Amino acid sequence: MSSTLQITLIKSTIGKTKKHRDIVAGLGLSRLNQTVTRPDSPEVQGMINKVGHMLKVTK
């Protein structure tokens, strides 16, 4: 069984670059304090590394 990550958007995307907004949308986040569950895969880890300053990640 693969592990999953709980990802919460804690900072607004207002004023951020289009690339950062696209990454946040790609993770499935659209509102502040919204939480999604994603698999712990290299693709998701790469997205988290790019916009980690805007996210809260728990296992």
C-alpha positions as CSV (number, residue, x, y, z in Angstrom):
1,M,0.0,0.0,0.0
2,S,1.4,3.4,-1.0
3,S,1.4,6.2,1.6
4,T,-0.6,9.4,1.1
5,L,0.0,13.0,1.9
6,Q,-2.5,15.6,3.3
7,I,-1.8,18.9,1.5
8,T,-3.4,22.1,2.8
9,L,-3.1,25.5,1.1
10,I,-2.2,28.0,3.8
11,K,-1.1,31.0,1.7
12,S,-3.0,32.8,-1.1
13,T,-2.0,32.5,-4.7
14,I,-2.7,36.2,-5.3
15,G,0.4,37.9,-6.5
16,K,2.2,34.7,-7.2
17,T,3.6,33.7,-10.6
18,K,1.4,31.9,-13.1
19,K,3.6,28.8,-12.8
20,H,3.0,28.7,-9.0
21,R,-0.7,29.2,-9.5
22,D,-0.7,26.3,-12.1
23,I,1.1,24.0,-9.7
24,V,-1.3,24.7,-6.9
25,A,-4.2,24.0,-9.2
26,G,-2.5,20.8,-10.4
27,L,-2.4,19.6,-6.8
28,G,-6.2,20.1,-6.8
29,L,-6.2,23.1,-4.5
30,S,-8.4,26.2,-5.2
31,R,-9.2,27.8,-1.8
32,L,-7.3,28.8,1.3
33,N,-7.4,26.1,4.0
34,Q,-8.6,23.5,1.5
35,T,-7.1,20.0,2.1
36,V,-6.6,17.3,-0.4
37,T,-5.1,13.8,-0.2
38,R,-2.5,12.9,-2.8
39,P,-0.2,9.8,-3.2
40,D,3.4,10.2,-2.0
41,S,4.9,10.0,-5.5
42,P,7.9,11.7,-7.1
43,E,5.6,13.9,-9.2
44,V,3.7,15.2,-6.2
45,Q,6.9,15.7,-4.2
46,G,8.3,17.8,-7.0
47,M,5.2,20.0,-7.0
48,I,5.4,20.4,-3.3
49,N,9.1,21.4,-3.5
50,K,8.2,24.2,-5.9
51,V,5.4,25.8,-3.8
52,G,6.2,24.4,-0.4
53,H,6.2,27.9,1.1
54,M,2.4,28.1,0.4
55,L,1.5,24.6,1.7
56,K,1.2,22.6,4.9
57,V,2.0,18.9,4.3
58,T,1.3,16.0,6.7
59,K,1.5,12.3,6.2
